[in-house]
């Protein structure tokens, strides 16, 4: 809803991929070539939320 209201403004002030902190889930080459400490950190944090029951909106 907000996106529709501010679409032009958002498109003018941002660039595609601007907020991508991590490679796309299917970009195996980039995931395999991440810094080993960063990769371990991401995996460790993800493992902590396995099974988490996300609230419904």
Rosetta constraint file for C-alpha pairs under 8 A:
AtomPair CA 1 CA 5 HARMONIC 6.66 0.50
AtomPair CA 2 CA 6 HARMONIC 6.16 0.50
AtomPair CA 3 CA 7 HARMONIC 5.16 0.50
AtomPair CA 3 CA 10 HARMONIC 7.89 0.50
AtomPair CA 6 CA 10 HARMONIC 6.05 0.50
AtomPair CA 7 CA 11 HARMONIC 6.08 0.50
AtomPair CA 8 CA 12 HARMONIC 6.13 0.50
AtomPair CA 9 CA 13 HARMONIC 6.21 0.50
AtomPair CA 10 CA 14 HARMONIC 5.92 0.50
AtomPair CA 11 CA 15 HARMONIC 7.06 0.50
AtomPair CA 14 CA 18 HARMONIC 6.63 0.50
AtomPair CA 23 CA 27 HARMONIC 6.26 0.50
AtomPair CA 23 CA 30 HARMONIC 6.32 0.50
AtomPair CA 23 CA 31 HARMONIC 6.63 0.50
AtomPair CA 27 CA 31 HARMONIC 6.49 0.50
AtomPair CA 28 CA 32 HARMONIC 5.93 0.50
AtomPair CA 29 CA 33 HARMONIC 6.20 0.50
AtomPair CA 30 CA 34 HARMONIC 6.20 0.50
AtomPair CA 31 CA 39 HARMONIC 7.74 0.50
AtomPair CA 34 CA 38 HARMONIC 6.81 0.50
AtomPair CA 34 CA 39 HARMONIC 5.96 0.50
AtomPair CA 35 CA 39 HARMONIC 6.11 0.50
AtomPair CA 36 CA 40 HARMONIC 6.11 0.50
AtomPair CA 37 CA 41 HARMONIC 6.13 0.50
AtomPair CA 38 CA 42 HARMONIC 6.21 0.50
AtomPair CA 39 CA 43 HARMONIC 6.22 0.50
AtomPair CA 40 CA 44 HARMONIC 6.01 0.50
AtomPair CA 41 CA 45 HARMONIC 6.19 0.50
AtomPair CA 42 CA 46 HARMONIC 6.12 0.50
AtomPair CA 43 CA 47 HARMONIC 6.03 0.50
AtomPair CA 44 CA 48 HARMONIC 6.49 0.50
AtomPair CA 45 CA 49 HARMONIC 7.13 0.50
AtomPair CA 46 CA 50 HARMONIC 6.72 0.50
